[in-house]
Structure formats: C-alpha cells, structure tokens
C-alpha cells in the first residue's frame, strides 16, 4: 500500500509502516535522519498552511491510506486510516471526556473549566482542554495560586482537574469500532528532571508495566474503546494510585509507546492498525523482554555537533537511538533532542542502560 503520514514528528509511524512492507510518504516538521531513511519520499511541513499541505500531498500521487497526527485530524483526505474527526474531537476534549467517564462510572479526577474550579480539592492540575502533551500543564496548591492562573489570558481555554498522586501508566489497544484488544500496558516517564525542565512533559516509557491492576486497566480501556467506537491504534492514560487506577486521558491515535511495544512484544503496530479497518484484531501478545524509551529535551539552545551526530547514527544502526537530527540542526530550549532506546531482561536493566546513554548525550551537549 502507498501510505502518507502527516504529523509534527512522523518517524515512529513511518518506520513501522515501512517495516510492515508499505511504500511510505511523509510530511513532518523535523525530517529526522531515520524518518528520511524509512520514507520513500518526504517533505518538511515548516508550519505549512492547509492549502500548502494538500499541495505537498498531491506531489506524492494517489494514496491507499493516510495517517493524520495530532493537530492534523481535521484535514480532509480520502482513505484516512484513523478515527473520524468527530470521534477524535470528542475524545480529545478533556472536559467532555470527564463527563462521559463519570456517566459510565469509570474512575476519573473531578474536572471543571478553570473559571469554575473553586469547588475542587487542592492540589489541582491545570491543563489545556485539548492537546498539549503535558508541555503546558501545571499544578496549583491554594486559592492564591488558582486566582493568579485564572487571571492569565492564555489560560482561558484551560481546565482544572483534581491532582492524583501515583504512577503514570497507559494501555495501548487496537480497536475495530465494535471490538478492541489491549496489546500492552506501559509505564510512562513524565517530567523526569534529568530529561526535561518541563514538569509534566512526556519523557518516554517502559514496556511492559507489571501491575496487579492489569485487569482493571484492560477492562476500562475496552469499555472506552467500545463506547467511542475507537478504530486502529489508541491509548488510554492512567494514574495507578494507592486505591486503584484512575483514567486521565484518552489518545485516539498512535502513541509514543509504539517503539517500546514493538521492541518488547515483537508486534508490528502499523500492521495491526491497518488490519483493524478490515475488522481484524491482533492475537494476544506477551512481552519477550523489557524495553525503555527516553526522550531527552534541550535545556538550552543546542547545535547538534558532528560528534553527537556520529554517536547517534552509530546507536541508530544498533536500534538504540531514534529521532536523529541532522548534523548542525539547531534544537531550541525545551524541544526534544533525540530518543534513546534499550531492551533487557528486567525493568532495572533497561532503565540503567538508557540512563547511561542519556548521560553520554548530556555530557556532549551541556558543556
């Protein structure tokens, strides 16, 4: 099949599609080295207008399938392999999602528009009503902090959510609209200080997540998938708290855990995604090893040196690094530099291995 992937960063999807045997075309903002290696043809988006995106897409010819990343779901293409814009909008709206989960009796933090948050219990998580990937999230702990953030004009579209302490984790599933199968549970790495300065930025994950709450996570995820009629690859974000799991968000698209699931379970996520649109679910899979992913963010504006570039290329060839920037690429502060990957027999082993690689990059970039 001829597959077009459009998104801010398309590498993981494009490379999974290529491994599944497809001809791959891509439009994205980074054009990382490994994405270009996987794609048969690609163009940088460079914040292109809608009209320009359609123009660039036409240069690739007819497509058998189109994948639209976050922020691009409303583009109109034939043969889109994903949830409908209506479903994506419902699921992405965190306030509407909270109300739906409440009606279904599924555990979820109390959530209100930021302007009506005075009845909620502190501390509160403040976040955009739609999107952000944690980059704009913050916590307020008293009435004074709440009033201050309510007064800021840029938070007019935000929500307030009672903050839940615990382990961030997720379930990754494949849906057919009327059925779904959870293929992996993942531990999420959120706001890790050695990886980012941003308190709630997504910093990677570990697959599998071993928990005695496994059955709850699977059941809630399937219930949500069937309620919304989710298609293809989707994710459900949880916090495992002391008294059980709580659903935080639903991601109606490919997730950052794609890399570690494929490494851990030996499954091709893109192949399973495509097959779901013919009503086919993957067979149950078991993890073969642990896999870890670290996303390292720049603490200051960083130029990718030849030394760092060559180091990353070497590890890319060993499947230990991904999202490889070009030599000389300028990474702005708080933007991702690269992704580091490791596999091993235990969680401790993979986290130690990926930490060593992370420290190698930090030494090369923070001089």
Secondary structure, 3 states (H helix, E strand, C coil): CEEEEECCCCHHHHHHHHHCCCEEEEEECCCCHHHHHHCCEEEECCCCCHHHHHHHHHCCCCCCEEEECCCCCCCCCCCECCCCHHHHHHHHCHHHHHHHHHHHCCCECCEEEHHHHHHCCCCEEEEECCCCCCCCCEEECCHHHHHHHHCCHHHCCEEEEECCCCEEEEEEEEEECCCEEEEEEEEEEECCCCCCCCCCCEEEEEECCCCCCHHHHHHHHHHHHHHHCCEEEEEEEEEEECCEEEEEEEECCCCCCHHHHHHHHCCCHHHHHHHHCCCCCCCCCCCCCEEEEEEEECCCCEECCHHHHHHHHHHHHCCCEECCCCCCCEECCCCEEEEEEEEECCHHHHHHHHHHHHHHHHHHHCC
